[in-house]
Each structure stands twice: as C-alpha cells, then as structure tokens.
Amino acid sequence: MDKILVFIPAYNCEKQIIRVLSQFDEEVMKYISGVIVINNRSTDNTEMIVAAYKKQHPDIPLSLLRNNENYGLGGSHKVAFDYAFKNGYDYVIVLHGDDQGRISDFLPVLMSGYYKKHDCILGARFMRGSKLAGYSKFRTFGNAVYDLLFAFVTGKRIYDLGSGLNMYDVKMLKDKFYEKFPDNLMFNYCMILASEYYGHDIKFYPVSWREDDQVSNVKMASQAVKVLGILKDYYLDPSVITEDYRDKPIEKYEAELII
C-alpha cells in the first residue's frame, strides 16, 4: 500500500482548521498514512486549536509543525516536501487549511489508483464537473484569462493555476527543482511551468470550492503583474524556470515539530 501524506498549510485559520481536520473520516483515512499541519507562524489560535484536536483524536496520525520563520505558502510546501522525503512517503496531498476545498473530492482518485499513473493530480476549480460557491464572477473571469495565457505558453490545456487541493508523486520532487521558486502564492504558477519544462505528467481533476468566512491573502493586482512577467520570460526562454525567483533566498526551510 502506498504511503500517502496529507500536508495542510495553515496561517491564521483558527475559524476553519477544525472543519478541515474533521474531513479525515474513516473513509478518507483508509488511504492516508499521515497528516501534518504546518503552521506558518500564525498570529491567532490556529496552533492551539490543532494541538487540542490531536489530543481529542489520538486515532488520527496527525503532527503539528511550526515554521522557523514565516516562509509563505511556497516555503511551507518546501518544508512539507522535505518532511515527506525524510519520512519515507510515496505521495503528498496538499489541502489548504482555510476549508475551501474538500479532500473527499479526491476519493475517486485514491480508490481507483488513478494517481499512480501520473506525476501529479491538480485540483481544478474551473473544469467541467467542478463546483464553485461564493467565488466572484470577476475572479472566475480573471482565472480563465490566466489559464488561457498559460495554456498558450505551455501548449497544454490548463484548468487551474493553483487550487488548494493537489497531489504529487514524491519521486517527481526528489531533485528539488522547486527550491528556488517564490515562497509566496506564486509557487504553484512556477510549478505549472516547471512541469512543462521538465516533462512531468500532470492531470487536472475537478473539485468543489467555496468561499464564506475565509480571508484571502492574495494581492491581486501586484501578483497579476508579476505572474505576467514570469510567463513572458518563460515564453522567451523556458530555461529561466531554473533561476531563483525568491525575494529572500533561504538556505534551509526548517520547522519545529510541536506535537
């Protein structure tokens, strides 16, 4: 049986994190070997709530880590991938801690073994079969435009640049090609381009997505401009994806095991 890790990045998710952890019911846990919450230096009670949940649910193989500094979403991915390497996991599922996605959407992928045929399965909010709730038409349109731009540059159909539910084969990640990618929300955009550059086999899969009490950390205008710059540079010379995109280079992405 494959050893599958679920990584939950969390930053100020005290209102939502219990709902996320509650998704790990008996059916889901048939396929999951471990769950880690990586607290990216939250300033609210996220960490305390996760610790209390673990004590109340000792049957769930849950661990809580705290980043040594605020690495951003991309940096938390790097911590999680390293954790997967060191602990012998075969696959990593990313499930955001703000309760916008549902891991149960991936149950057909897990039950059928579909994930074994590809390097990564990317949850798609804007694909036929997906379900959106509370997501503005403006943001939906903006995502559609960027999906088309990335499709033009990569020559492949792109259904989502970065939802909060994705699954990676650890073998794909072993050479750490992503280490110099942005530590912010643009990490996933570079992952898309890198998958094309390195010839990874990626598949999109429709998921449900909702927004109600979540607080977005996306700085839409500035991010949109930066993404266009990355896309233009890649179009002119795909090898730029090997360069360092970080605002602040970090030698080691490390986290403390809390429980």
C-alpha positions as protocol buffer text, in pm:
chain_id: "A"
residue {
  index: 1
  type: MET
  ca { x: 0 y: 0 z: 0 }
}
residue {
  index: 2
  type: ASP
  ca { x: 129 y: 346 z: -89 }
}
residue {
  index: 3
  type: LYS
  ca { x: 232 y: 572 z: 197 }
}
residue {
  index: 4
  type: ILE
  ca { x: 38 y: 895 z: 145 }
}
residue {
  index: 5
  type: LEU
  ca { x: 93 y: 1216 z: 342 }
}
residue {
  index: 6
  type: VAL
  ca { x: -159 y: 1499 z: 363 }
}
residue {
  index: 7
  type: PHE
  ca { x: 5 y: 1837 z: 414 }
}
residue {
  index: 8
  type: ILE
  ca { x: -213 y: 2119 z: 548 }
}
residue {
  index: 9
  type: PRO
  ca { x: -55 y: 2466 z: 523 }
}
residue {
  index: 10
  type: ALA
  ca { x: -207 y: 2692 z: 787 }
}
residue {
  index: 11
  type: TYR
  ca { x: -183 y: 3063 z: 851 }
}
residue {
  index: 12
  type: ASN
  ca { x: -441 y: 3231 z: 1074 }
}
residue {
  index: 13
  type: CYS
  ca { x: -701 y: 2961 z: 1013 }
}
residue {
  index: 14
  type: GLU
  ca { x: -848 y: 2939 z: 1364 }
}
residue {
  index: 15
  type: LYS
  ca { x: -1204 y: 2964 z: 1231 }
}
residue {
  index: 16
  type: GLN
  ca { x: -1163 y: 2698 z: 965 }
}
residue {
  index: 17
  type: ILE
  ca { x: -896 y: 2450 z: 1074 }
}
residue {
  index: 18
  type: ILE
  ca { x: -1133 y: 2229 z: 1279 }
}
residue {
  index: 19
  type: ARG
  ca { x: -1357 y: 2193 z: 975 }
}
residue {
  index: 20
  type: VAL
  ca { x: -1056 y: 2086 z: 768 }
}
residue {
  index: 21
  type: LEU
  ca { x: -937 y: 1830 z: 1023 }
}
residue {
  index: 22
  type: SER
  ca { x: -1291 y: 1696 z: 1052 }
}
residue {
  index: 23
  type: GLN
  ca { x: -1271 y: 1591 z: 688 }
}
residue {
  index: 24
  type: PHE
  ca { x: -1048 y: 1298 z: 785 }
}
residue {
  index: 25
  type: ASP
  ca { x: -1322 y: 1048 z: 845 }
}
residue {
  index: 26
  type: GLU
  ca { x: -1296 y: 670 z: 835 }
}
residue {
  index: 27
  type: GLU
  ca { x: -1340 y: 651 z: 457 }
}
residue {
  index: 28
  type: VAL
  ca { x: -1066 y: 905 z: 384 }
}
residue {
  index: 29
  type: MET
  ca { x: -826 y: 752 z: 635 }
}
residue {
  index: 30
  type: LYS
  ca { x: -834 y: 419 z: 450 }
}
residue {
  index: 31
  type: TYR
  ca { x: -589 y: 581 z: 208 }
}
residue {
  index: 32
  type: ILE
  ca { x: -394 y: 825 z: 427 }
}
residue {
  index: 33
  type: SER
  ca { x: -86 y: 728 z: 627 }
}
residue {
  index: 34
  type: GLY
  ca { x: -15 y: 1062 z: 793 }
}
residue {
  index: 35
  type: VAL
  ca { x: -138 y: 1420 z: 826 }
}
residue {
  index: 36
  type: ILE
  ca { x: 79 y: 1722 z: 902 }
}
residue {
  index: 37
  type: VAL
  ca { x: -35 y: 2075 z: 975 }
}
residue {
  index: 38
  type: ILE
  ca { x: 242 y: 2326 z: 908 }
}
residue {
  index: 39
  type: ASN
  ca { x: 177 y: 2646 z: 1099 }
}
residue {
  index: 40
  type: ASN
  ca { x: 337 y: 2933 z: 911 }
}
residue {
  index: 41
  type: ARG
  ca { x: 382 y: 3146 z: 1224 }
}
residue {
  index: 42
  type: SER
  ca { x: 11 y: 3223 z: 1268 }
}
residue {
  index: 43
  type: THR
  ca { x: -74 y: 3517 z: 1491 }
}
residue {
  index: 44
  type: ASP
  ca { x: -407 y: 3370 z: 1604 }
}
residue {
  index: 45
  type: ASN
  ca { x: -501 y: 3048 z: 1788 }
}
residue {
  index: 46
  type: THR
  ca { x: -454 y: 2810 z: 1494 }
}
residue {
  index: 47
  type: GLU
  ca { x: -174 y: 2616 z: 1662 }
}
residue {
  index: 48
  type: MET
  ca { x: -354 y: 2579 z: 1994 }
}
residue {
  index: 49
  type: ILE
  ca { x: -668 y: 2453 z: 1821 }
}
residue {
  index: 50
  type: VAL
  ca { x: -475 y: 2192 z: 1621 }
}
residue {
  index: 51
  type: ALA
  ca { x: -294 y: 2073 z: 1934 }
}
residue {
  index: 52
  type: ALA
  ca { x: -625 y: 2036 z: 2119 }
}
residue {
  index: 53
  type: TYR
  ca { x: -778 y: 1848 z: 1825 }
}
residue {
  index: 54
  type: LYS
  ca { x: -490 y: 1600 z: 1823 }
}
residue {
  index: 55
  type: LYS
  ca { x: -541 y: 1524 z: 2193 }
}
residue {
  index: 56
  type: GLN
  ca { x: -912 y: 1467 z: 2133 }
}
residue {
  index: 57
  type: HIS
  ca { x: -849 y: 1243 z: 1827 }
}
residue {
  index: 58
  type: PRO
  ca { x: -547 y: 1023 z: 1906 }
}
residue {
  index: 59
  type: ASP
  ca { x: -659 y: 778 z: 1635 }
}
residue {
  index: 60
  type: ILE
  ca { x: -564 y: 1024 z: 1359 }
}
residue {
  index: 61
  type: PRO
  ca { x: -189 y: 1017 z: 1275 }
}
residue {
  index: 62
  type: LEU
  ca { x: -164 y: 1395 z: 1300 }
}
residue {
  index: 63
  type: SER
  ca { x: 152 y: 1601 z: 1355 }
}
residue {
  index: 64
  type: LEU
  ca { x: 186 y: 1975 z: 1404 }
}
residue {
  index: 65
  type: LEU
  ca { x: 490 y: 2167 z: 1284 }
}
residue {
  index: 66
  type: ARG
  ca { x: 578 y: 2535 z: 1317 }
}
residue {
  index: 67
  type: ASN
  ca { x: 797 y: 2702 z: 1056 }
}
residue {
  index: 68
  type: ASN
  ca { x: 1114 y: 2858 z: 1198 }
}
residue {
  index: 69
  type: GLU
  ca { x: 1000 y: 3180 z: 1031 }
}
residue {
  index: 70
  type: ASN
  ca { x: 714 y: 3293 z: 810 }
}
residue {
  index: 71
  type: TYR
  ca { x: 814 y: 3126 z: 484 }
}
residue {
  index: 72
  type: GLY
  ca { x: 493 y: 3193 z: 296 }
}
residue {
  index: 73
  type: LEU
  ca { x: 276 y: 2932 z: 127 }
}
residue {
  index: 74
  type: GLY
  ca { x: 550 y: 2827 z: -115 }
}
residue {
  index: 75
  type: GLY
  ca { x: 801 y: 2795 z: 167 }
}
residue {
  index: 76
  type: SER
  ca { x: 561 y: 2576 z: 362 }
}
residue {
  index: 77
  type: HIS
  ca { x: 540 y: 2347 z: 58 }
}
residue {
  index: 78
  type: LYS
  ca { x: 918 y: 2312 z: 68 }
}
residue {
  index: 79
  type: VAL
  ca { x: 908 y: 2218 z: 437 }
}
residue {
  index: 80
  type: ALA
  ca { x: 635 y: 1960 z: 370 }
}
residue {
  index: 81
  type: PHE
  ca { x: 811 y: 1803 z: 71 }
}
residue {
  index: 82
  type: ASP
  ca { x: 1128 y: 1767 z: 278 }
}
residue {
  index: 83
  type: TYR
  ca { x: 924 y: 1605 z: 556 }
}
residue {
  index: 84
  type: ALA
  ca { x: 787 y: 1356 z: 303 }
}
residue {
  index: 85
  type: PHE
  ca { x: 1139 y: 1266 z: 185 }
}
residue {
  index: 86
  type: LYS
  ca { x: 1271 y: 1214 z: 536 }
}
residue {
  index: 87
  type: ASN
  ca { x: 975 y: 1005 z: 649 }
}
residue {
  index: 88
  type: GLY
  ca { x: 951 y: 774 z: 351 }
}
residue {
  index: 89
  type: TYR
  ca { x: 623 y: 887 z: 197 }
}
residue {
  index: 90
  type: ASP
  ca { x: 535 y: 796 z: -160 }
}
residue {
  index: 91
  type: TYR
  ca { x: 283 y: 1074 z: -228 }
}
residue {
  index: 92
  type: VAL
  ca { x: 190 y: 1413 z: -86 }
}
residue {
  index: 93
  type: ILE
  ca { x: -159 y: 1564 z: -95 }
}
residue {
  index: 94
  type: VAL
  ca { x: -182 y: 1937 z: -34 }
}
residue {
  index: 95
  type: LEU
  ca { x: -504 y: 2052 z: 133 }
}
residue {
  index: 96
  type: HIS
  ca { x: -524 y: 2417 z: 234 }
}
residue {
  index: 97
  type: GLY
  ca { x: -614 y: 2489 z: 595 }
}
residue {
  index: 98
  type: ASP
  ca { x: -880 y: 2751 z: 524 }
}
residue {
  index: 99
  type: ASP
  ca { x: -1152 y: 2496 z: 436 }
}
residue {
  index: 100
  type: GLN
  ca { x: -1215 y: 2598 z: 77 }
}
residue {
  index: 101
  type: GLY
  ca { x: -1151 y: 2252 z: -68 }
}
residue {
  index: 102
  type: ARG
  ca { x: -1263 y: 1901 z: 26 }
}
residue {
  index: 103
  type: ILE
  ca { x: -1024 y: 1607 z: 34 }
}
residue {
  index: 104
  type: SER
  ca { x: -1322 y: 1379 z: -31 }
}
residue {
  index: 105
  type: ASP
  ca { x: -1318 y: 1513 z: -388 }
}
residue {
  index: 106
  type: PHE
  ca { x: -1003 y: 1307 z: -437 }
}
residue {
  index: 107
  type: LEU
  ca { x: -1155 y: 984 z: -306 }
}
residue {
  index: 108
  type: PRO
  ca { x: -1225 y: 853 z: -660 }
}
residue {
  index: 109
  type: VAL
  ca { x: -862 y: 931 z: -748 }
}
residue {
  index: 110
  type: LEU
  ca { x: -741 y: 735 z: -445 }
}
residue {
  index: 111
  type: MET
  ca { x: -988 y: 448 z: -471 }
}
residue {
  index: 112
  type: SER
  ca { x: -917 y: 383 z: -839 }
}
residue {
  index: 113
  type: GLY
  ca { x: -540 y: 426 z: -814 }
}
residue {
  index: 114
  type: TYR
  ca { x: -562 y: 693 z: -1086 }
}
residue {
  index: 115
  type: TYR
  ca { x: -290 y: 893 z: -910 }
}
residue {
  index: 116
  type: LYS
  ca { x: -36 y: 616 z: -973 }
}
residue {
  index: 117
  type: LYS
  ca { x: -45 y: 678 z: -1347 }
}
residue {
  index: 118
  type: HIS
  ca { x: 70 y: 1042 z: -1327 }
}
residue {
  index: 119
  type: ASP
  ca { x: 333 y: 1259 z: -1162 }
}
residue {
  index: 120
  type: CYS
  ca { x: 75 y: 1491 z: -1012 }
}
residue {
  index: 121
  type: ILE
  ca { x: -300 y: 1543 z: -994 }
}
residue {
  index: 122
  type: LEU
  ca { x: -402 y: 1906 z: -972 }
}
residue {
  index: 123
  type: GLY
  ca { x: -741 y: 2006 z: -838 }
}
residue {
  index: 124
  type: ALA
  ca { x: -924 y: 2226 z: -1088 }
}
residue {
  index: 125
  type: ARG
  ca { x: -1191 y: 2476 z: -984 }
}
residue {
  index: 126
  type: PHE
  ca { x: -1279 y: 2576 z: -1340 }
}
residue {
  index: 127
  type: MET
  ca { x: -1308 y: 2240 z: -1512 }
}
residue {
  index: 128
  type: ARG
  ca { x: -1623 y: 2063 z: -1624 }
}
residue {
  index: 129
  type: GLY
  ca { x: -1760 y: 1882 z: -1319 }
}
residue {
  index: 130
  type: SER
  ca { x: -1618 y: 2130 z: -1067 }
}
residue {
  index: 131
  type: LYS
  ca { x: -1839 y: 2321 z: -822 }
}
residue {
  index: 132
  type: LEU
  ca { x: -1786 y: 2681 z: -712 }
}
residue {
  index: 133
  type: ALA
  ca { x: -1970 y: 2851 z: -426 }
}
residue {
  index: 134
  type: GLY
  ca { x: -1922 y: 3212 z: -321 }
}
residue {
  index: 135
  type: TYR
  ca { x: -1650 y: 3273 z: -581 }
}
residue {
  index: 136
  type: SER
  ca { x: -1691 y: 3607 z: -759 }
}
residue {
  index: 137
  type: LYS
  ca { x: -1751 y: 3624 z: -1133 }
}
residue {
  index: 138
  type: PHE
  ca { x: -1466 y: 3874 z: -1162 }
}
residue {
  index: 139
  type: ARG
  ca { x: -1213 y: 3636 z: -1007 }
}
residue {
  index: 140
  type: THR
  ca { x: -1351 y: 3346 z: -1214 }
}
residue {
  index: 141
  type: PHE
  ca { x: -1302 y: 3551 z: -1531 }
}
residue {
  index: 142
  type: GLY
  ca { x: -951 y: 3653 z: -1425 }
}
residue {
  index: 143
  type: ASN
  ca { x: -855 y: 3292 z: -1362 }
}
residue {
  index: 144
  type: ALA
  ca { x: -993 y: 3190 z: -1700 }
}
residue {
  index: 145
  type: VAL
  ca { x: -781 y: 3452 z: -1876 }
}
residue {
  index: 146
  type: TYR
  ca { x: -464 y: 3341 z: -1700 }
}
residue {
  index: 147
  type: ASP
  ca { x: -541 y: 2975 z: -1763 }
}
residue {
  index: 148
  type: LEU
  ca { x: -557 y: 3057 z: -2135 }
}
residue {
  index: 149
  type: LEU
  ca { x: -230 y: 3251 z: -2123 }
}
residue {
  index: 150
  type: PHE
  ca { x: -51 y: 2963 z: -1953 }
}
residue {
  index: 151
  type: ALA
  ca { x: -205 y: 2720 z: -2199 }
}
residue {
  index: 152
  type: PHE
  ca { x: -73 y: 2928 z: -2489 }
}
residue {
  index: 153
  type: VAL
  ca { x: 279 y: 2935 z: -2345 }
}
residue {
  index: 154
  type: THR
  ca { x: 295 y: 2568 z: -2240 }
}
residue {
  index: 155
  type: GLY
  ca { x: 99 y: 2428 z: -2533 }
}
residue {
  index: 156
  type: LYS
  ca { x: -122 y: 2230 z: -2295 }
}
residue {
  index: 157
  type: ARG
  ca { x: -474 y: 2273 z: -2163 }
}
residue {
  index: 158
  type: ILE
  ca { x: -458 y: 2439 z: -1821 }
}
residue {
  index: 159
  type: TYR
  ca { x: -766 y: 2427 z: -1598 }
}
residue {
  index: 160
  type: ASP
  ca { x: -632 y: 2587 z: -1282 }
}
residue {
  index: 161
  type: LEU
  ca { x: -306 y: 2755 z: -1183 }
}
residue {
  index: 162
  type: GLY
  ca { x: -326 y: 2675 z: -816 }
}
residue {
  index: 163
  type: SER
  ca { x: -617 y: 2541 z: -620 }
}
residue {
  index: 164
  type: GLY
  ca { x: -574 y: 2426 z: -262 }
}
residue {
  index: 165
  type: LEU
  ca { x: -604 y: 2054 z: -339 }
}
residue {
  index: 166
  type: ASN
  ca { x: -320 y: 1884 z: -525 }
}
residue {
  index: 167
  type: MET
  ca { x: -137 y: 1550 z: -517 }
}
residue {
  index: 168
  type: TYR
  ca { x: 229 y: 1487 z: -602 }
}
residue {
  index: 169
  type: ASP
  ca { x: 435 y: 1175 z: -655 }
}
residue {
  index: 170
  type: VAL
  ca { x: 736 y: 1215 z: -425 }
}
residue {
  index: 171
  type: LYS
  ca { x: 964 y: 1075 z: -697 }
}
residue {
  index: 172
  type: MET
  ca { x: 880 y: 1381 z: -907 }
}
residue {
  index: 173
  type: LEU
  ca { x: 1001 y: 1610 z: -627 }
}
residue {
  index: 174
  type: LYS
  ca { x: 1323 y: 1435 z: -527 }
}
residue {
  index: 175
  type: ASP
  ca { x: 1564 y: 1664 z: -717 }
}
residue {
  index: 176
  type: LYS
  ca { x: 1404 y: 1971 z: -551 }
}
residue {
  index: 177
  type: PHE
  ca { x: 1363 y: 2164 z: -877 }
}
residue {
  index: 178
  type: TYR
  ca { x: 1116 y: 2387 z: -690 }
}
residue {
  index: 179
  type: GLU
  ca { x: 1363 y: 2507 z: -425 }
}
residue {
  index: 180
  type: LYS
  ca { x: 1417 y: 2849 z: -588 }
}
residue {
  index: 181
  type: PHE
  ca { x: 1052 y: 2911 z: -670 }
}
residue {
  index: 182
  type: PRO
  ca { x: 874 y: 3202 z: -499 }
}
residue {
  index: 183
  type: ASP
  ca { x: 789 y: 3143 z: -135 }
}
residue {
  index: 184
  type: ASN
  ca { x: 458 y: 3322 z: -179 }
}
residue {
  index: 185
  type: LEU
  ca { x: 135 y: 3231 z: -358 }
}
residue {
  index: 186
  type: MET
  ca { x: 311 y: 3227 z: -697 }
}
residue {
  index: 187
  type: PHE
  ca { x: 483 y: 2900 z: -607 }
}
residue {
  index: 188
  type: ASN
  ca { x: 210 y: 2698 z: -782 }
}
residue {
  index: 189
  type: TYR
  ca { x: 236 y: 2904 z: -1101 }
}
residue {
  index: 190
  type: CYS
  ca { x: 604 y: 2817 z: -1130 }
}
residue {
  index: 191
  type: MET
  ca { x: 521 y: 2452 z: -1060 }
}
residue {
  index: 192
  type: ILE
  ca { x: 294 y: 2454 z: -1366 }
}
residue {
  index: 193
  type: LEU
  ca { x: 569 y: 2595 z: -1589 }
}
residue {
  index: 194
  type: ALA
  ca { x: 830 y: 2362 z: -1441 }
}
residue {
  index: 195
  type: SER
  ca { x: 611 y: 2060 z: -1509 }
}
residue {
  index: 196
  type: GLU
  ca { x: 609 y: 2156 z: -1875 }
}
residue {
  index: 197
  type: TYR
  ca { x: 984 y: 2228 z: -1878 }
}
residue {
  index: 198
  type: TYR
  ca { x: 1081 y: 1902 z: -1707 }
}
residue {
  index: 199
  type: GLY
  ca { x: 823 y: 1690 z: -1888 }
}
residue {
  index: 200
  type: HIS
  ca { x: 616 y: 1591 z: -1585 }
}
residue {
  index: 201
  type: ASP
  ca { x: 290 y: 1410 z: -1648 }
}
residue {
  index: 202
  type: ILE
  ca { x: 23 y: 1629 z: -1487 }
}
residue {
  index: 203
  type: LYS
  ca { x: -351 y: 1578 z: -1487 }
}
residue {
  index: 204
  type: PHE
  ca { x: -627 y: 1810 z: -1374 }
}
residue {
  index: 205
  type: TYR
  ca { x: -924 y: 1685 z: -1177 }
}
residue {
  index: 206
  type: PRO
  ca { x: -1249 y: 1873 z: -1100 }
}
residue {
  index: 207
  type: VAL
  ca { x: -1302 y: 1976 z: -738 }
}
residue {
  index: 208
  type: SER
  ca { x: -1553 y: 2168 z: -532 }
}
residue {
  index: 209
  type: TRP
  ca { x: -1453 y: 2506 z: -391 }
}
residue {
  index: 210
  type: ARG
  ca { x: -1621 y: 2756 z: -168 }
}
residue {
  index: 211
  type: GLU
  ca { x: -1561 y: 3093 z: -6 }
}
residue {
  index: 212
  type: ASP
  ca { x: -1753 y: 3205 z: 301 }
}
residue {
  index: 213
  type: ASP
  ca { x: -1555 y: 3308 z: 611 }
}
residue {
  index: 214
  type: GLN
  ca { x: -1206 y: 3278 z: 461 }
}
residue {
  index: 215
  type: VAL
  ca { x: -971 y: 3577 z: 441 }
}
residue {
  index: 216
  type: SER
  ca { x: -781 y: 3591 z: 114 }
}
residue {
  index: 217
  type: ASN
  ca { x: -406 y: 3657 z: 125 }
}
residue {
  index: 218
  type: VAL
  ca { x: -391 y: 3722 z: -249 }
}
residue {
  index: 219
  type: LYS
  ca { x: -267 y: 4068 z: -350 }
}
residue {
  index: 220
  type: MET
  ca { x: -441 y: 4052 z: -684 }
}
residue {
  index: 221
  type: ALA
  ca { x: -300 y: 4349 z: -876 }
}
residue {
  index: 222
  type: SER
  ca { x: 67 y: 4313 z: -784 }
}
residue {
  index: 223
  type: GLN
  ca { x: 55 y: 3936 z: -820 }
}
residue {
  index: 224
  type: ALA
  ca { x: -108 y: 3957 z: -1162 }
}
residue {
  index: 225
  type: VAL
  ca { x: 171 y: 4179 z: -1292 }
}
residue {
  index: 226
  type: LYS
  ca { x: 446 y: 3957 z: -1152 }
}
residue {
  index: 227
  type: VAL
  ca { x: 287 y: 3645 z: -1298 }
}
residue {
  index: 228
  type: LEU
  ca { x: 275 y: 3806 z: -1641 }
}
residue {
  index: 229
  type: GLY
  ca { x: 645 y: 3884 z: -1610 }
}
residue {
  index: 230
  type: ILE
  ca { x: 729 y: 3524 z: -1522 }
}
residue {
  index: 231
  type: LEU
  ca { x: 514 y: 3399 z: -1807 }
}
residue {
  index: 232
  type: LYS
  ca { x: 673 y: 3635 z: -2061 }
}
residue {
  index: 233
  type: ASP
  ca { x: 1026 y: 3537 z: -1955 }
}
residue {
  index: 234
  type: TYR
  ca { x: 940 y: 3167 z: -1978 }
}
residue {
  index: 235
  type: TYR
  ca { x: 788 y: 3214 z: -2324 }
}
residue {
  index: 236
  type: LEU
  ca { x: 1110 y: 3378 z: -2446 }
}
residue {
  index: 237
  type: ASP
  ca { x: 1341 y: 3127 z: -2275 }
}
residue {
  index: 238
  type: PRO
  ca { x: 1197 y: 2831 z: -2082 }
}
residue {
  index: 239
  type: SER
  ca { x: 1528 y: 2772 z: -1903 }
}
residue {
  index: 240
  type: VAL
  ca { x: 1457 y: 3077 z: -1685 }
}
residue {
  index: 241
  type: ILE
  ca { x: 1244 y: 2846 z: -1469 }
}
residue {
  index: 242
  type: THR
  ca { x: 1573 y: 2719 z: -1322 }
}
residue {
  index: 243
  type: GLU
  ca { x: 1660 y: 3067 z: -1188 }
}
residue {
  index: 244
  type: ASP
  ca { x: 1599 y: 3199 z: -837 }
}
residue {
  index: 245
  type: TYR
  ca { x: 1258 y: 3368 z: -807 }
}
residue {
  index: 246
  type: ARG
  ca { x: 1269 y: 3431 z: -434 }
}
residue {
  index: 247
  type: ASP
  ca { x: 1269 y: 3779 z: -281 }
}
residue {
  index: 248
  type: LYS
  ca { x: 1475 y: 3643 z: 9 }
}
residue {
  index: 249
  type: PRO
  ca { x: 1692 y: 3336 z: -53 }
}
residue {
  index: 250
  type: ILE
  ca { x: 1675 y: 3090 z: 237 }
}
residue {
  index: 251
  type: GLU
  ca { x: 1940 y: 2824 z: 284 }
}
residue {
  index: 252
  type: LYS
  ca { x: 1719 y: 2575 z: 469 }
}
residue {
  index: 253
  type: TYR
  ca { x: 1343 y: 2563 z: 511 }
}
residue {
  index: 254
  type: GLU
  ca { x: 1301 y: 2417 z: 857 }
}
residue {
  index: 255
  type: ALA
  ca { x: 1018 y: 2368 z: 1105 }
}
residue {
  index: 256
  type: GLU
  ca { x: 992 y: 2260 z: 1466 }
}
residue {
  index: 257
  type: LEU
  ca { x: 783 y: 1955 z: 1549 }
}
residue {
  index: 258
  type: ILE
  ca { x: 536 y: 2075 z: 1813 }
}
residue {
  index: 259
  type: ILE
  ca { x: 338 y: 1753 z: 1865 }
}
